[in-house]
Amino acid sequence: MSNEKKIMKVKGLQIINGVANFPISWLNKHGYCEYSIYLEHHKGIIVSPTKEMTIGSKIHEKLEDDFNEDSIETTFSEMMELSKSEDLLSREIWVISTKYGIHGLIDEIWMTPDEFIIIDDKPGHIAYTSTINQVLAYCLAFKEIIGNDKRKIRAALRTRGTDEIFWNIDFDDKAEKNIIKLLNRMQRLFKGETPYIPTNNPRKCAKCRFNNYCEYKK
């Protein structure tokens, strides 16, 4: 019970089956600076979004609007079945893992008779550890949802607003173990079992939205 009380103080968390369930997008924050999660979600500090965040949201909305103009409405189970015989594309697929405590919207999935390609759109064309972890978490949650389907899963990063995939790997046992290790750390953070570690990169500190509130700023 005491652990649940600690978890419930973290803004933005849900408790599902006794496990803290958090948005997969937090892994991007974690990769930038783990301590920023503490400032925003434990201490509840509210700051304005950056210019890049605002632009990214607008581009994302336009991509979704463009896709919806030509898309055909169907259910997830119907897509899964149809993709066994033909290639399909879908956007904004909701995934959740109650086992590992994550949820979020996958930007795009390519479904083929042989594989699933999980695509996360990002600005630029550099595969940062933070963005890699985010798309791997989407893959993990998707794998849990599809159950016994044995088709290969691939993780991919694409430059937002383009067709350029600049990074991709098989979501194999090694990738799965790595992301599970990180998710287990997140759970320990939420329970107060381990401290949040601030970045030691002064350039990140200079650009951080929480710079004025952080006692560790460089």
Secondary structure, DSSP 8 states (H G I E B T S, - for coil): -HHHHHHHTSTT-EEETTEEEEETTHHHHHHH-HHHHIIIIIS-------HHHHHHHHHHHHHHHHHHHH-----HHHHHHHTTTS-EEEEEEEEEETTTTEEEEEEEEEE-SSEEEEEEEESSS---HHHHHHHHHHHHHHHHHHTT---EEEEEEEETTSS-EEEEEE--HHHHHHHHHHHHHHHHHHTTSS-------HHHHHH-TTGGG-TT--
